[in-house]
Amino acid sequence: MNRDTVIGFVLIALVLIGFSWYNQPSAEQIEAQRMEDSIAAVMKDNAKKKEAEEAAKKAEAIEAAKADTTSLFHTALIGEERQVVLKNGKVEVAVSTKGGTISKAVIKGFKNVDNSADEVTLFDEKTQQLNFLLAGKQDNIITSDLYFVPSNISDSTVTMTATAANGGNVILDYVLGKDYMLHFSFQTKGLGGVFAPNYKEMDIEWRDLARQQEKGFTFENRYATLTYKEKNGSTDYLSETSEKIDEKIEETLDWVAFKNQFFSVALISKDDFQGGSLMTSVPQEKGTGFLKQFNAKLKTKFDPSGAQASEFEMYIGPNDFRLIKDVEEQSTFGKDLDMEQLVYLGWPLFRIINRWFTIYVFDWLTSWGFSMGVVLILITLLLKAITFPMVKKSYMSSAKMRVLKPKLDEATKQYDKPEDAMQKQQAMMQMYSQYGVSPLSGCLPMLIQMPIWIAMFNFVPNAIQLRRESFLWIDDLSTYDPIVEWGTNIWGIGDHLSLTCILFCVSNVLYSYMTMRQQKDQMVGQQAEQMKMMQWMMYLMPLMFFFMFNDYSSGLNFYYFISLFMSAAIMFVLRKTTNDEKLLAILEARYKENKNNPKKKSGLAARLEAMQKQAEELQRQRNQRK
């Protein structure tokens, strides 16, 4: 690795350290934040009071409508609220007679947050509401205000009907599929005269207070997002880190999903959603059991004549890449839903790695019945085996530079002045070329491993197969593994110390030490002196990683620990099995073949020589002007 590359890594480290220091809040900022929190608390109380007042006004309006026998649906404003449960072996949903829509969703076969049951409640009537709104010429129809009468009841079907005073109906028809897909339709009959002649679309309001389903509140919050897919386009999502986002959507959408780290509820429209607004609210406080509030206000096609129903589907299930692709095939809408995007696999390059390599290898290894921890170890071994030839070639290039170091020191000792740096570099490149050495290949291991590291950074936290899976001392590979916990949140650390994060950082220090030592052994003149000053920068990186990864998935930290440990072991073995004397003899033989061939220059050496000649020409022209 040459000096410029080392300087580049040092500058990156300086930027990261400087950014962290610069963004550390001052005492004034902390006090200002406290004031903001106090104001936010007051505003929250006021919002609750306002919400209660609005609820009271709404109740009064409903009571007034009940008393008003001229209201179109005055008979449907009175009724009994009960739940009709649809279920199969994978999911259970409750449809309420009040509002006629889904009021509760439970996914079976997965542990809840405290491991007390083998089912996960995604939402209930207290936290979620789906509401259809129709604007009539005189009366507006709001399904959440109406009581529906259930019929056609079975484990997989129910029809909800609200009857108007004129005999017309609002009908919601539900059919639960064999696993995680719910099909339903919205239709009116006998109400054609209620709407304006040009009325062709209805409004949908959907909200949900996302429940905390995992132990790591902060980490899960990073993956809880409101996600949507544009028609004939890609998926997108509202920022998971911003305190509040209210975004108007002009594009036509296929579906909108309220997504947790490992579970999602997605609403799909056959006739598309014609824009609307999407909102993610301020994250909830830790300990409340909730993550953040999702809200979606959408529009879709509506036939007031009742001849054609508005059709919908709802996916209620885990964020499992293979499973979602299979469930998509149950859709009757003929759309390319691309719902597997709910499993975030990273930016395009890293998504390709995960999509066409990691998932296949992961599925193949799990099919053998290995535990998830063993699967992570085997994936690491496989990746190391694949990259070993290139890593060995890179190491041998560094070894060649190491054995040539005494000769380079001797050949370039006359270029110790700062103004001779270009000439010194050119002389070194010429010698490397004659000995058949490529100095740039020393950086190859990092270039090879970086895309894989980033791909795994995206894959492991989103792999639901790791959820609640134990290995060695780790209770759950999908969240942190604390060796010490305390009740107070400490800035930068949190309320725990994760053992796998500590192991990852220790292995990072070991690998950095071995890498720095190898680079030092091959550097010439001032480069070695500069390296001494830069070493402490490299050792700060593991410390920065600790603050970043202490709250991350123990599976990810475990993978990084094993990967770095094995990289250090490979480097150690290569160092011990390399005979420097034999290697130098091979290089000397190559040098004898090339020394009489002045045109034998590497591309880099030729470019440096051209730059040197250009610099000399510029200097000569300046001297002539004087």
Secondary structure, 3 states (H helix, E strand, C coil): CCHHHHHHHHHHHHHHHHHHHHCCCCHHHHHHHHHHHHHHHHHHHHHHHHHHHHHHHHHHHHHHHHHCCCCCCHHHHCCCCCEEEEECCCEEEEEECECCCEEEEEEECCCCCCCCCCEEEEECCCCEEEEEEEECCCCEEEHHHCECEEECCCCCEEEEEEECCCCCEEEEEEEECCCCEEEEEEEEECCHHHCCCCCCEEEEEEEEEEECCCCCHHHHHHHCEEEEEECCCCEEECCCCCCCEEEEEEEEEEEEEEECCCEEEEEEEEEEEEEEEEEECCCCCCCCCEEEEEEEEEEEECCCCCCCCEEEEEEEEECCHHHHHHHHCCCCCCCCCCHHHHCCCCCHHHHHHHHHHHHHHHHHHHCCCCCHHHHHHHHHHHHHHHHHHHHHHHHHHHHHHHHHHHHHHHHCCCCCCHHHHHHHHHHHHHHHHHHCCCHHHHHHHHHHHHHHHHHHHHHHHHCHHHCCCCECCECCCCCCCEEEEEEEEECCCEEEEEHHHHHHHHHHHHHHHHHHHHHHHHCCCHHHHHHHHHHHHHHHHHHHHHHHHCCCCHHHHHHHHHHHHHHHHHHHHHHHHCCHHHHHHHHHHHHHHHCCCCCCCCHHHHHHHHHHHHHHHHHHHHHHHC
